[in-house]
Amino acid sequence: MDKKNGTQKSKVMPLIPLRGLSIFPYMVIHFDVGRDKSINALEKAMINDSMIFLTSQKEAKVDMPTPEDFYHVGTICKIKQMLKLPGDTVRVLVEGINRAKITEIIKDEPYYEAKLEEPSYSTEVEKDKKVEAIMRMVIEKFEEYTSAGNKVSADVLITVSEIEEPGRLADVIASYIQLKSTNKQRLLEAFDPYERLETLHAILEEELEVIQIEKQIAQRVKKQINKVQKEYYLKEQLKAIQKELGEDEGIAQEVEEYKEKIEDIDMPDEVKEKALKEAERLLKVSPSSAETGVIRTYLDWIVDLPWDKETEDRVDIKKSRDILDQDHYGLKDVKERILEYLAIRELANSMKGPILCLVGPPGVGKTSIAKSIARALNREFTRMSLGGVRDEAEIRGHRRTYVGAIPGRIISSIKKAGSKNPVFLFDEIDKLSSGFRGDPASALLEVLDPEQNNTFTDHFLEAPFDLSKVLFITTANSLNTIPRPLLDRMEVIRISGYTEEEKLQIANKYLIPKQIGEHGLKDKKVNISENAVREVINSYTRESGVRNLERMIANICRKVAKRMVEENIDSAKINAGNLNKYLGIQKYRREKAKKENQIGIVTGLAWTAVGGETLSIEVTPMPGTGKLQLTGQLGDVMKESARAGISFIRSKTEEFEIDKDFYKEKDIHIHIPEGAIPKDGPSAGITMATAVISALSNVPVNSKVAMTGEITLRGRVLPVGGIKEKVLGANRAGIKKVLLPWDNKKDMEDIPSNVRKKLEFVFVENMEEVLSHALVKEDEKNEN
């Protein structure tokens, strides 16, 4: 554009600084004036030619501006109208004429008067392509601004598009758009029309970007508001529908109660999140739907489980020992293990609960000691019997897709206990079965593993529950049927059967007082003598434990109670002499040591589920063709032991003075009495071999000697198990000398000292040693 500088016009006129307002040439606007200086300036302008200079304050909050507080470039305006308002305020209508720049402030009282320089540009300039282009670009941006912002009417676009002068176009558009005061001032200070259009174009682009961002934010907020409103309306509609159908039973209130309970419980975040989702789902499901009951059941289980409840352990070892001793006699290993656990808990509070497996015959107190452990530790006690369990769902529960699904018995027991660290007893773990519904033993692998059970997940809950603080105790009669991976996770503590003395102590300290109290005989004089108790133990019961002993004592108490009521007596004395009046004839005959030494009959020692027993092994050789006959319900292992013994004897016929062709000319029959009872195991190996040698060599066996041990083909004696029970059985039978394998010498520690004193123990390594103690020599025969 050809710019022609006209003469610089200088003018002097009143000045008013405006707060928050900028006025452009060609702009008509009204504003209110209240400051005295400004009113004085207006009055002066009206006296002269109605011309006044208006500029903007840099800070709108300044009430009495100085020349430094306002811009020195503004607009010369013509006052069109003045109107006095109530309260000393004047409303003015002005029209912008031209830009001007303050060159000097002539006076500041009673109003500002300034000397102005008004550059004059010819409006009749030739528009070149460059100017035409910038004008079109500005108009285009202004159209975008108008359509995007919706702040300018469509009529303004028509007016703007008809303007031919570049400078005027910029000023008119600037008057219609909302800009910051700094941007407006930039446009005012652009005296060159082309420069002004470029500045306006840049400002419009910035404004359009801001408007676009505002739109995006507004849409996002609106979308969120719409979603919230939609949910609100739907919930309200659902409530209305439920009310119309008569199904409004306060479900919303019920859900809120669930939520409050869930928030109050200190549970894992993932469990809390899942529970809250289920509570929300309860609102959306129809109350008449079956799903409602499933969700309610699930939420009830979640809020009732002891996620954050646990009892505080009693760490007073002395008091715990006293409690354990009060409830049970003996069971030293179990008690010591629990006291060790307590001691470690006192030193290291973060210790995980041990997993103990109590193994022993029935009736020795495995289940009841678990209750005493809970009492000693000050913990809750819960018990689950595993006998015959063959469904995996018993352990892990059913998934909620099944009708009537509930959690497994582990979670159910934890809920019943009301604590996350109870003593949990798995009774009869060796009686677990497996079927088409899964393998419960495999499901227990996670439960009984301290490294895994902190995230035990029940199929019903589908959320992890921490079992690491639970003290698990399992009981079993035998380890043979427990799967190896499961057994590997447990610490095995063996509980052997009681000796006669131990049973006597248990009866006197626990069983007799308990049964007398239960039968209402506390206030009566009931005396059961020691001899009577011993007779009950030996002749009326046959067990390792004391369960049947307690039944017999209860039987005696019932008979005594009946006599006292019928005969009106207040005392009763039971001894060995009158015991049969209460219990009838003796039920069991203990195998006693033979009085005479006999050929081919040897006393062996056997382990049974009810304790140790003595067995008389009988051998009879007969003319024949070398057949070996075994009777007495013997198992395969026992039969193989017999054959190994025969092979050993054949290799030593000269040493034992036996006919070397006996295996061709004689049949040998080995029989173990009480044939109705199955027998198996290698521990009768040396006993059968000794009986065969005695029978073939015609040398009697010492009737006061009993033995146990496995035999090899070379005549070596190998160790066997159940030594304590076998030795106790030998003691009961009146045996004087017991032959044991050399490697079983370590098991002597388990045998009570009073029993060790009564018996002579000989530890043997080979059959030669066995025979030297078992067979009766010629000089011994003569002595007898």
VOZADREN-850485 format. One record per residue (C-alpha): x, y, z negated. Coordinates in pm, whole numbers, plus 50000, padded with zeros to 5 digits. Example, Ala and Ser with C-alpha at 12.3 -4.5 7.8 and 13.67 -1.06 7.14 Angstrom:
<recs>
512304955049220
513674989449286
</recs>
This chain:
<recs>
500005000050000
501265034750078
501465052949751
501365090549776
502225108949461
500165140149435
501045168849213
501345159348850
498425176148682
498885187948322
495865193648106
495165201547745
492085186247584
490755172147257
491705136247170
489845108746985
491615075846882
489085046946915
489005016746687
488764982846869
487624998847194
489315005947528
487725026547804
488605023248174
487955047748460
484525043148625
483265027948299
480125041648126
479815033047760
478445046447437
480035044747092
479515059346747
481795085646595
481965091246218
485345106246133
485415144346085
488395149046317
486635129546592
483385149346552
485355182146565
487055170346885
483655162247041
482285196546951
485335213747101
484975193147421
481295202247453
482145239547423
484735237047701
483885214347994
482665182347823
485985165647902
487745145547628
490705121847614
490025087347460
492755062347362
492905030947145
494355026446801
497045000046769
495454987346444
491694991046408
491834990346028
493765023446003
491225049745893
493265081845934
495595075046229
498745094946299
500225098646653
502285067146590
499095047146523
497525050846868
498585044347226
499725074147435
498065061747753
494295064547770
491375076547976
490025111548045
486265108848002
483275130948062
480745133447782
477325125647924
475265126747610
475535132547235
473045121646973
473265128546604
472305098746388
471375098146020
474355097645785
476705121945970
477275098146258
477225108646623
476455085046913
478225095147236
477735083347594
480855088547810
482065080548161
485715072348237
487265095448495
490995088848523
494075076448342
496345100748164
499425100347950
500075121547639
503165142547679
502715162947361
500425164847057
499665201647038
497775200946705
496305175546465
493935197546262
490965201246255
491145176746542
493765161846768
494585181747080
497035168047332
498815179147643
498205153047914
499845143348236
497405129848491
499125112448786
497215117149105
497095089449365
495335093149697
492395069549711
492405070450083
495355047550147
495775021950413
495254986850279
497864963050406
497604925050405
499354922450073
496814944849900
493924927450076
495224893749956
495564904049593
492104919749599
490534887449730
492434866849473
491214889049190
487604887649312
487854849749344
489214846348990
486524869748865
483864847449025
485394817148851
485414836248526
481774845748575
480664809848648
482814794848371
482074819148096
478464828448175
479204862148019
478694883848332
475504886448538
475464876148905
474524911749012
477884924348895
479604901649152
477754918749436
478734952849307
482374943049264
482694926549606
481594959249775
484394980249617
487054989149874
489525008649658
492154986149492
492595006549174
488865010649122
488334973349177
490774965148899
489244990248660
485654979048721
486464942348675
488484950448362
485474968248215
483294937048256
485574910948102
486284905347734
489994909647668
492314914647378
493184950947311
496814944447411
495764931047753
493404960447809
496224984147727
498484966347980
495884973248249
495505009548144
499235015248156
499465000648507
499195033248705
500075016549034
496874999849177
498724970049322
500584963748997
497274967148812
495654940449034
498554916248978
498344921048601
494574915748612
495004883848818
497434869348562
495124878748273
492124862548444
494064830348496
494954829348125
491344835848028
490104808048256
492504783048093
491304793347748
487654789947856
488374755147995
489944743947665
487004759047473
484644739047692
486484706447627
486464712547254
482794721747263
481924690147459
483844668347216
482174684146914
478784681947082
479364645247160
480204638046797
477214657946676
474994639946925
476284606146802
475634615246437
472204629146527
471404598346734
472324575146444
470304596746208
467244596446435
467524558946493
467804552346120
464814574446054
462854556746326
463854522946185
462674533645841
459384545345988
458884512646179
459714492145869
457294513045666
454534507645923
455184470145920
455154469345539
458804459145528
460124489645347
461634474145035
464324499144968
466964483345194
468814516345224
469034518944846
470154482644826
472914489145082
474064519544887
474284498644570
476364472644756
478664499944887
479124514944540
480004481044394
482454473544677
484164507344637
484464502344260
486244468644296
490004468244348
490184443744638
492464441544946
491774468445207
490894443345481
488344426445254
486824459945152
486574470945515
484884438345615
482444440045323
481464476045403
480834466445767
478554438145653
476694462445426
476164485845724
474964456345931
472314449045669
470694482645753
470474474446123
469094439146093
465354434346059
464374425045702
462344395845832
465384381446015
467184350845875
470424370145921
469414393445636
469594365045383
472994354145514
474424389345482
472944393745132
474444360445019
477824370445161
477804404644991
476684389244659
479674365644670
482054393844759
480984416344471
480774387944218
484274373844277
486914384544021
489144403644266
490574425443992
489704406643673
492234385443487
492794375143128
495934384342938
498144354642854
498894346342493
502694346742484
503004336742119
504814303442167
504454292641803
500704298041804
500354280742142
502314250842013
500034248741710
496924248941932
498314221342155
499264200341851
495844205441692
494084190741994
496454162642098
498894138941937
502064131942139
502154142542507
505504158942435
506534164542800
503314182642893
503424205242589
507084214042642
506454223043009
503634246942914
505724263342641
508574267642892
506154284943128
505034308142847
508614316742757
509394325743119
506194346543143
507404366842846
510774372943015
509574376743377
505954388043403
505714382143780
506124344343770
503684324143979
501594297343810
503144262443820
501304233443985
501444203343754
500394167643824
499704146643515
500044109843603
499114082043367
496614054843284
492994062743198
492134076442857
495494090942760
494164126842746
495074141143087
491804159843132
491464171242772
495054184142753
494204207443045
491424223142832
493864227042544
496384243842777
493724269242874
492964275642507
496664278942422
497234303942705
494014322942626
492744316642980
489434306143128
489114269243219
487484254643529
487434219143657
486784202343992
486524164644026
488014151844351
486944115544306
485294104444630
485424139044795
485694132845170
484424165445320
486924193245390
484124218945342
484094209844971
487494226944953
487254254645215
483484260145238
481234262045546
481284289345805
478364313645787
476984300546117
475674270145925
472254272545764
472564275145386
476344279645401
478174287745076
481864290144980
483844258944889
484104246244534
487424263644475
486014298644531
482804288244349
484854276844047
486884309144047
483654329144048
482274308043762
485474313143563
485154350943608
488924355143620
491544353443896
494044335243670
492194305843508
493544271243434
492144251243727
491964213443689
491744190843994
490654158043836
491404124143998
493424137844290
494484102344377
490844093244452
490494117244748
489074101545063
489044112145426
486264107645679
484834121945999
484234155145820
487964161545782
490734154345537
490314172245200
493894163545100
495224183645394
492934212845300
494494212344952
497984217445095
497404255145118
495784257144774
498614239044597
501484257844764
502694288644569
504084303344891
500694302045070
497904303444815
498174341144767
496164344045090
493814314345057
491004319445309
487634303045253
485624296445571
482554313645425
484304345145303
486644347745605
488824369645384
491994361345185
491734355444808
494844354844587
495224321544401
498894326544311
498104335143947
495984303943891
497594276343683
496704244843878
496764211443697
495984178743875
495474144343725
496014109943874
496214073943759
498704064944032
500874083644281
500654056644547
497484070144715
498464107044708
499724118845053
503434127145043
503114163545161
500574170044886
502654152244622
505694172444727
503924204844625
503304193244267
505534189443964
504874154243838
504704148243462
504214111843367
502084103443066
502574067742955
500204047142745
500104050342368
501774025942131
499764009341858
501204034041605
500294063641824
496744050541869
496484046241492
497554082441437
495144095241705
492274075441556
492904087941203
493594124341292
491144130441576
488744102741670
487374091541332
486744127241198
485154137041530
482784107041544
481874109541176
480884145941237
478904138241554
476944110341381
475924131741083
478124113140836
480234142440720
478634143740379
478764105840335
481634085040208
482694065740515
486104049040499
487594029740790
490784012740673
494054012640864
493883974840910
490403978241058
491674004041308
494603981541403
492193952741455
489993974441677
493083984641879
494373949141928
491243927841943
488423949942069
490153972442321
492573966142605
493783999542735
496694023642751
494574052842638
492074057042357
488764060542541
487444026042446
488904029942098
486744061042054
483704041742180
484344014141926
484674039641644
481424055641762
479844020941758
480964016041398
479554050341302
476164041941460
475964009341267
476964027240944
474304054341002
471664027641060
472634009340738
472554041540538
469054049940658
467684014640617
469394005340288
469454040340141
473174039740064
475594069040080
478944051540129
480464025040353
483874008740370
485053991440686
488093968640679
489533940340886
487463914940693
484013929540767
484793945341104
483063917541298
479763927041128
479933960441308
481583951241637
480823914241676
483363888041775
486763898041912
486703906442281
490353902742376
493073877842303
496503892042328
499123869942489
501293859042200
504783844642218
504783806742219
505923790341899
507803762742080
510393764342354
508993748542668
510393737042999
509303756743305
507343783343113
508853818343091
507363850242942
507433878843191
506563915643143
504053933143369
502753968443409
498993973243446
496764003843465
495783997743103
499333993342973
502043966842952
501193929942931
503083897142890
502563869843149
503413832943109
504843821043438
504523783343475
506483761443718
505873724643787
508063704644031
506423674544196
507603647844439
506953659944791
508503674845100
509813708344972
506633729344983
506403761144772
502933768244637
502063801444467
498783807044281
497293833644056
496283860344313
499853870744395
500613898544639
503033896644932
505903913644746
505603888944460
505583859344698
508703872344870
510413875544530
509623838944460
511123828144794
514233849144732
514603832144394
514323797344551
517003806444810
519293818644532
518773786244338
519573765244647
522923783644677
523793775944311
522573740044261
525923727044133
526303755043876
522773749243744
523133710943754
520173707243987
519693680844258
521003697444575
518203681444783
515353693944562
514073716144843
513523684745056
512243660144800
510143681444564
507203704844597
507333734744359
504133750444226
504433784844064
501353796843877
500683828743685
497643825243453
494643848543449
494183841743818
491203865343843
493523895143810
495523905044125
499273908044067
502013922144284
505443937844272
509073926544258
509533928843879
508743891743816
511643880244037
514043869643762
511163855243556
510033831743837
513633822043917
514313813843548
511133792743529
512093773143844
515663766843716
514253755643378
511803731943544
514363716943787
517183714043530
514843702243255
516203728643015
513623746342792
513273784542777
513443804642456
509823813142371
510853845542192
512503859842505
510663880842765
512123895843082
511543917943381
513643926243688
513933921844063
516183894344202
518283894744518
519523865344728
522893867944555
521343867444209
521813904244129
519203920043899
517723952944027
515883979443820
512083981243799
509524006543671
507114008343378
509763998843120
508094016942830
504704000442886
506303966042933
508373969042615
505283979542417
503443949142554
506343926642445
506253941742098
502503935142067
503033899042177
505593892141905
508613889342138
512003892841968
514383896742262
513793915642589
515973911742899
516063943143115
518043952943429
521263971443352
520164002043552
517064005643330
519234014043029
518394050943077
514694043543018
515364034542654
514974071142560
511224068842635
510664039642395
509564049642043
512294045041781
510134022541561
509693998341854
513413999141940
514213988141587
511953957441607
513313943341935
516673931542064
517443945642408
519813928542648
520753945842972
521703921543248
523303925843589
522943890543736
521063858043695
523953841243511
523503866043226
519713861143234
520043823443204
522623825942926
520053844142710
516863826842828
517693789942849
518023770642522
521433754042491
522043719542341
523233733142008
520143755441987
517913725142056
519543706141773
519083735641539
515403737141626
</recs>
